[in-house]
Amino acid sequence: MSDDRLIVALDVPNVVQGLDLAARIGDAASFYKIGLGMLTGGGFALANELKQEHGKRIFLDMKLFDIGATIEAAVRGIAQYDLDFLTVHGDPQVVRAAQEGKGGTGLKILAVTILTSLDRNDLDDNCIKPGDIHAITLDRAARALAAGADGVIASPQEAAAIRALPEAAGKLIVTPGIRPTGSASGDQKRIATPAQAIADGADHIVVGRPVWQAQDPAEAARRVLAELPPR
């Protein structure tokens, strides 16, 4: 089985294309992210098939945000699928409700801090409090972890500082915004290479377009894995 520190984002429109892509990647990846964009294209069905029939690990990236009762009910339903990771927004009340919803299952609740596609200008547009984006990300991470999150989603540029937080002991750090050496940054503004993200404290890296847009996705995944330091 492939090194599960690499999570490949299946950012394709539907379950048919998702299964085709996973088949093309084969044993080069063992962990997949299925996001909100595929929800109406059979995302839950794809997650279940990859998990139950192909033995893959699944990260369901829904970034849930709602009142506590709704979050708890939604997570309770998702936990029945025996998936591995689920994202919620890092607001403490959302995290606590998600933990209630997952109950005694093995589902890991990961809190979103600040999306890697955002910079300070975006935060201003969204009426987020003034201040350095790095400091705000650390504050959100600490609060989410203190509220019971099993880990956080954060830019690789914040990974080392989050890993140093007392609240992060024994917790997961998952970093999107990863671009292998020589890859275009696309719409990501706060990026790092696979090796740098792991060296800075990330447990898992998420790579999408550099893998699924490649002519040979399996080889592209192997190239990412080749950049990772030994465990």
Summary of the structure (lengths in Angstrom):
residues: 231
radius of gyration: 16.7
end to end distance: 14.8
largest distance: 47.7
contacts: 791
relative contact order: 0.15
helix: 45%
strand: 17%
